[in-house]
Amino acid sequence: MAMQTAPEAYVPKTKTKWQRLLGDLRKDKWLYLMLIPGLVYFLVYKYGPMWFLLTAFKNYQPFTGFWGSPWVGFAHFQRFFNDPAFGMLFRNTLSISLLNIVFNFPMPIIFALMINEVKFTPFKRAVQTITYMPHFLSWTIICGMAYVLLTTEGGLVNEFLVRIGLPKVNFLMSESTFRPLIIGQSMWRNTGWGTIIYLAAISGVDAELYEAARIDGANRLQQLWSITLPSIKSTIVTLLILRLGDVMDTGFEQIFNTMNALNRSVAEVFDTYVYNTGIVNGQLSYSTAVGLFKSVIGLILVIAADRLAKYLGEEGIL
């Protein structure tokens, strides 16, 4: 009698990467369809213009077109590095950005911690609403408000100084007051908006930790230092990494609307320099090279900060 062999066990076929991808697309097709507007936006307005970064390596002439303009290699970069304005631009941009990090980056954290300690909900919501409303004002309006308050010709602040017997101060056209003015405007506009992220992170902290700390006799300050801050540390590190990527980006609108002939030596930054050389003077290839240099420095800072965060045991973004 012939021996019967046992049937082979069924081994399911392993799906390939593309098969898994297609399966996910079919399963969550409506969610992926919702991504299309965002993807189109980034493709058209973020990735599409990157093609024209090649202009930085050409001597672009509008009449001959992009392809008809000759290649010049790194000539525009060499010209920029040898320009006497390079040192001034680098110094002004870094000083404003570092002052923003030192004074403006911690403010939303401090403000969020203060609001979180408020137990009267209506007052808490009113403060949040009032403080983040300035974020929706354009820099043109904010700089106009600063002019009305600080001008020597009938400005509210200078009129008050005169009333108390002090001389007028030319806040708007003085080199010594330009940077404090920029930092103050940014703080007023962005502090309330920045607290939203930190309050969301604080709301995710386990309430049992606070209860256990209270049982152990910890006061409010000790709970904040030992529970709240460590719990939102990853959020702080992530936002700091992203902020370092914008070190070379000080904000064109604010600087442009506050800068004038008397404070230009401390106000001229990469963004305004690109505008003046590229749009006003028509040096498109040269201004593109300056902008590309600024973007590369920002990318290097983000990667370096991310690697440092991971080295110190924190979660990065890359």
C-alpha positions as CSV (number, residue, x, y, z in Angstrom):
1,M,0.0,0.0,0.0
2,A,1.5,3.3,-1.1
3,M,2.4,5.7,1.7
4,Q,0.6,9.0,1.8
5,T,2.7,12.1,2.3
6,A,1.5,14.8,4.7
7,P,0.2,17.9,2.9
8,E,2.6,20.8,3.0
9,A,1.8,23.6,5.4
10,Y,0.4,26.7,3.8
11,V,2.9,29.5,3.8
12,P,1.3,32.9,3.1
13,K,3.1,34.9,0.5
14,T,4.8,38.0,1.8
15,K,3.5,41.2,0.3
16,T,5.9,43.4,-1.4
17,K,6.4,47.0,-0.4
18,W,4.3,48.3,-3.4
19,Q,1.5,45.8,-2.6
20,R,1.4,47.0,1.0
21,L,1.3,50.6,-0.3
22,L,-1.5,49.9,-2.7
23,G,-3.4,48.1,0.1
24,D,-3.0,51.1,2.4
25,L,-4.2,53.5,-0.4
26,R,-7.3,51.4,-1.0
27,K,-8.0,51.1,2.7
28,D,-7.6,54.8,3.6
29,K,-8.3,56.4,0.2
30,W,-10.4,59.3,1.6
31,L,-7.7,60.2,4.0
32,Y,-5.1,60.3,1.3
33,L,-7.4,62.3,-1.0
34,M,-7.4,64.9,1.8
35,L,-3.6,65.2,1.4
36,I,-3.8,66.3,-2.2
37,P,-4.4,70.0,-1.7
38,G,-1.5,70.2,0.7
39,L,0.8,68.2,-1.6
40,V,-0.2,70.4,-4.5
41,Y,0.6,73.5,-2.5
42,F,4.1,72.3,-1.5
43,L,4.8,71.1,-5.1
44,V,3.8,74.4,-6.7
45,Y,5.0,77.0,-4.1
46,K,7.9,75.2,-2.3
47,Y,9.5,72.6,-4.6
48,G,8.7,74.1,-8.0
49,P,10.6,77.3,-7.4
50,M,13.7,75.3,-6.4
51,W,14.4,74.7,-10.1
52,F,15.2,78.4,-10.4
53,L,18.0,78.2,-7.8
54,L,20.2,77.4,-10.8
55,T,19.9,81.1,-11.6
56,A,22.5,81.6,-8.8
57,F,25.1,79.8,-11.1
58,K,24.1,81.8,-14.2
59,N,24.4,85.4,-15.3
60,Y,20.7,85.6,-15.9
61,Q,19.4,88.0,-18.4
62,P,15.6,88.4,-18.9
63,F,15.9,89.1,-22.6
64,T,17.9,85.9,-23.3
65,G,15.9,83.7,-21.0
66,F,16.9,81.1,-18.5
67,W,18.5,78.7,-21.0
68,G,20.2,81.4,-23.0
69,S,21.9,83.0,-20.0
70,P,25.6,81.9,-19.6
71,W,26.8,79.7,-16.7
72,V,29.2,81.5,-14.4
73,G,29.7,78.8,-11.7
74,F,30.4,80.2,-8.2
75,A,31.2,83.7,-9.4
76,H,28.3,85.3,-7.6
77,F,29.1,83.6,-4.4
78,Q,32.7,84.8,-4.6
79,R,31.5,88.3,-5.2
80,F,29.2,88.1,-2.2
81,F,31.9,86.8,0.1
82,N,34.3,89.5,-1.0
83,D,31.6,92.2,-0.6
84,P,32.3,94.6,2.4
85,A,28.6,94.3,3.2
86,F,28.9,90.6,3.9
87,G,30.3,91.0,7.4
88,M,27.6,93.6,8.3
89,L,24.8,91.4,7.0
90,F,26.0,88.3,8.8
91,R,26.5,90.3,12.1
92,N,23.1,92.0,11.9
93,T,21.2,88.8,11.0
94,L,22.9,86.7,13.7
95,S,22.5,89.3,16.4
96,I,18.7,89.8,15.7
97,S,18.1,86.0,15.5
98,L,20.1,85.2,18.7
99,L,18.3,88.0,20.6
100,N,15.0,86.5,19.4
101,I,16.1,83.1,20.6
102,V,17.3,84.3,24.0
103,F,14.3,86.6,24.8
104,N,11.4,85.4,22.6
105,F,11.8,81.6,22.5
106,P,11.4,81.1,26.3
107,M,8.5,83.6,26.6
108,P,5.7,81.2,25.3
109,I,7.0,78.5,27.6
110,I,6.9,80.8,30.6
111,F,3.6,82.2,29.7
112,A,2.1,78.8,29.1
113,L,3.3,77.6,32.5
114,M,1.7,80.7,34.1
115,I,-1.6,80.3,32.3
116,N,-1.6,76.6,33.3
117,E,-1.5,77.6,37.0
118,V,-4.7,79.7,36.6
119,K,-7.7,77.7,37.9
120,F,-10.4,80.2,37.1
121,T,-11.4,79.0,33.6
122,P,-13.2,82.2,32.2
123,F,-10.2,84.4,33.1
124,K,-7.8,81.8,31.7
125,R,-9.6,81.7,28.3
126,A,-9.9,85.5,28.2
127,V,-6.1,85.9,28.7
128,Q,-5.4,83.3,26.0
129,T,-7.7,85.0,23.5
130,I,-6.3,88.5,24.1
131,T,-2.7,87.4,23.9
132,Y,-2.8,85.4,20.7
133,M,-4.9,87.9,18.8
134,P,-1.9,90.1,17.8
135,H,-0.6,87.1,15.8
136,F,-3.3,87.8,13.2
137,L,-2.1,91.3,12.6
138,S,0.3,91.9,9.7
139,W,3.7,93.4,10.3
140,T,2.7,96.5,8.4
141,I,0.0,97.2,10.9
142,I,2.2,96.4,13.9
143,C,5.0,98.7,12.6
144,G,2.4,101.4,11.9
145,M,1.2,101.1,15.5
146,A,4.8,101.4,16.7
147,Y,5.3,104.5,14.6
148,V,2.2,106.1,16.1
149,L,3.3,105.3,19.7
150,L,7.0,106.1,19.3
151,T,7.4,108.9,16.8
152,T,8.8,112.2,18.1
153,E,6.0,114.1,16.3
154,G,3.2,113.6,18.7
155,G,3.9,110.0,19.6
156,L,2.2,108.8,22.8
157,V,5.4,107.6,24.5
158,N,7.4,110.8,23.7
159,E,4.5,113.0,24.8
160,F,4.5,111.2,28.1
161,L,8.2,111.7,28.5
162,V,7.8,115.4,27.9
163,R,5.0,115.6,30.5
164,I,7.2,114.1,33.2
165,G,10.1,116.4,32.3
166,L,12.3,114.0,30.2
167,P,13.6,114.7,26.7
168,K,12.2,113.0,23.7
169,V,13.8,109.8,22.4
170,N,14.1,109.1,18.7
171,F,13.2,105.4,19.0
172,L,12.5,104.9,15.3
173,M,15.7,106.3,13.9
174,S,18.3,105.4,16.5
175,E,20.7,102.5,16.0
176,S,20.7,101.8,19.8
177,T,16.9,101.3,20.0
178,F,16.4,99.4,16.7
179,R,17.1,95.9,18.0
180,P,15.1,96.3,21.3
181,L,12.2,97.6,19.1
182,I,12.3,94.5,16.9
183,I,12.5,92.1,19.8
184,G,9.6,93.9,21.6
185,Q,7.4,93.8,18.5
186,S,8.1,90.0,18.0
187,M,7.5,89.3,21.6
188,W,4.1,91.1,21.6
189,R,3.0,89.4,18.4
190,N,4.1,85.8,18.8
191,T,4.1,85.0,22.6
192,G,0.4,84.3,22.9
193,W,0.3,82.2,19.7
194,G,3.3,80.2,20.8
195,T,1.7,79.2,24.1
196,I,-0.9,77.1,22.2
197,I,1.6,74.4,21.5
198,Y,3.0,74.3,25.0
199,L,-0.5,74.3,26.6
200,A,-1.4,71.4,24.5
201,A,1.7,69.5,25.6
202,I,1.0,70.4,29.2
203,S,-2.5,69.1,29.0
204,G,-1.1,65.7,28.0
205,V,0.8,65.3,31.3
206,D,-0.6,62.5,33.4
207,A,-2.6,64.0,36.3
208,E,-1.7,61.1,38.6
209,L,1.9,62.4,38.6
210,Y,0.7,65.7,40.2
211,E,-1.5,63.9,42.7
212,A,1.5,61.7,43.8
213,A,3.7,64.7,44.1
214,R,1.1,66.5,46.3
215,I,0.9,63.4,48.5
216,D,4.7,63.6,48.9
217,G,4.4,67.2,49.9
218,A,5.6,68.9,46.7
219,N,4.4,72.5,46.3
220,R,3.3,74.1,43.0
221,L,6.8,75.3,42.1
222,Q,8.3,71.9,42.8
223,Q,5.6,70.2,40.7
224,L,6.3,72.6,37.8
225,W,10.0,72.0,38.0
226,S,10.0,68.2,38.5
227,I,6.9,67.2,36.5
228,T,5.7,69.8,34.0
229,L,9.0,70.9,32.5
230,P,10.4,67.4,32.1
231,S,7.2,66.2,30.5
232,I,7.2,68.9,27.8
233,K,11.0,68.8,27.3
234,S,10.7,66.9,24.0
235,T,8.3,69.6,22.6
236,I,10.7,72.3,23.7
237,V,13.7,70.6,22.0
238,T,11.8,70.0,18.8
239,L,10.6,73.6,18.5
240,L,14.1,74.9,19.4
241,I,15.6,72.8,16.5
242,L,13.0,74.2,14.1
243,R,13.8,77.7,15.4
244,L,17.5,77.3,14.8
245,G,16.6,76.5,11.2
246,D,15.3,80.1,10.9
247,V,18.3,81.8,12.4
248,M,19.2,83.3,9.0
249,D,15.5,84.3,8.4
250,T,14.8,87.4,10.5
251,G,11.5,88.3,8.8
252,F,11.5,90.6,5.8
253,E,8.3,92.5,6.5
254,Q,9.1,93.6,10.0
255,I,12.7,94.7,9.2
256,F,11.7,96.4,6.0
257,N,8.9,98.4,7.6
258,T,11.2,99.4,10.6
259,M,14.4,100.1,8.7
260,N,15.3,103.6,7.5
261,A,18.4,105.5,6.4
262,L,19.5,106.3,9.9
263,N,19.5,102.8,11.3
264,R,20.4,100.9,8.2
265,S,23.9,99.9,9.5
266,V,22.2,97.7,12.2
267,A,19.0,96.9,10.3
268,E,20.2,95.6,7.0
269,V,19.9,91.8,6.9
270,F,20.0,89.1,4.3
271,D,16.3,89.3,3.5
272,T,16.3,93.1,2.9
273,Y,19.6,92.8,1.0
274,V,18.2,90.2,-1.4
275,Y,15.2,92.4,-2.0
276,N,17.3,95.5,-2.7
277,T,19.8,93.8,-5.0
278,G,17.3,91.5,-6.7
279,I,14.1,93.4,-7.1
280,V,15.2,97.1,-6.8
281,N,18.5,96.8,-8.7
282,G,17.6,93.9,-10.9
283,Q,20.6,91.7,-10.0
284,L,18.6,88.5,-10.0
285,S,21.4,86.0,-10.2
286,Y,23.4,87.6,-7.5
287,S,20.4,88.0,-5.1
288,T,19.5,84.3,-5.8
289,A,23.1,83.3,-4.7
290,V,22.7,85.3,-1.5
291,G,19.3,83.7,-0.8
292,L,20.7,80.2,-1.5
293,F,23.6,80.8,0.8
294,K,21.2,81.8,3.6
295,S,19.1,78.7,3.1
296,V,22.1,76.4,3.1
297,I,23.3,77.8,6.4
298,G,19.8,77.3,7.9
299,L,19.8,73.7,6.7
300,I,23.2,73.0,8.3
301,L,22.0,74.5,11.6
302,V,18.9,72.3,11.6
303,I,20.9,69.1,10.9
304,A,23.5,70.0,13.5
305,A,20.9,70.8,16.2
306,D,19.1,67.6,15.4
307,R,22.3,65.5,15.7
308,L,23.1,67.3,19.0
309,A,19.6,66.6,20.4
310,K,19.9,62.9,19.5
311,Y,23.4,62.8,21.0
312,L,22.0,64.2,24.3
313,G,19.3,61.5,24.3
314,E,16.4,63.6,23.0
315,E,14.2,62.9,20.0
316,G,15.1,64.8,16.9
317,I,13.0,65.7,13.8
318,L,15.0,64.0,11.1
